[in-house]
């Protein structure tokens, strides 16, 4: 996807890469997977999931994904993409 996301967290401006955006029909939700490309202690890139919420003034806010089924769906998609990328597809 190669789009950038800029957020202010704790008063600091941070830039993230958007890996994937998924629109769901069952709840009309829009979800994203994004990363700052930092790695955990195992060397894996840390990926965050968020729910995009449009406010009354058309500003978009990213909220935590609280639905376990949605988190599982996003995790499955990320796993599929990772496997395909590793295979060179």
KAGI-V677983 format. One record per pair of residues at least 24 apart in sequence whose C-alpha atoms are under 6 Angstrom apart, sorted by the first residue. I is the first residue (numbers start at 0). GAP is how many residues later the second one is. Records with the same first field share a line. If there is no record, write none. Layout:
I->GAP / GAP
This chain:
none
